[in-house]
């Protein structure tokens, strides 16, 4: 019997990889929330009615709305940090379209 896999199954598989004991529990929990799209970014807090619309810009670049993908990957400041870490580890990385 062959099981069909959907994109949701793939996503759940990726989310499970956050719990491999490769990092401290707080880091794994953060990654788990990020992979589920549940981090309380400014955009998410605005949608919940906690922040006002004029409070949702990225605190680092102040150019775009602070979404999950922006704050973790697309922001020039956060990408600079990722690039610095990769350089220290002698790795080359390219900017992905999304965090997942």
Buried (B, 14 or more C-beta within 10 A) or exposed (E): EEEEEEEEEEBEEEBEEBEEEEEEEEEBEBBBBBBBBEBEBBBBBBEEEEBEEEEBBBEBBEEBBBBBBBBBBBBEEBBEEEBEEEEEEEEEEEEEEEBB
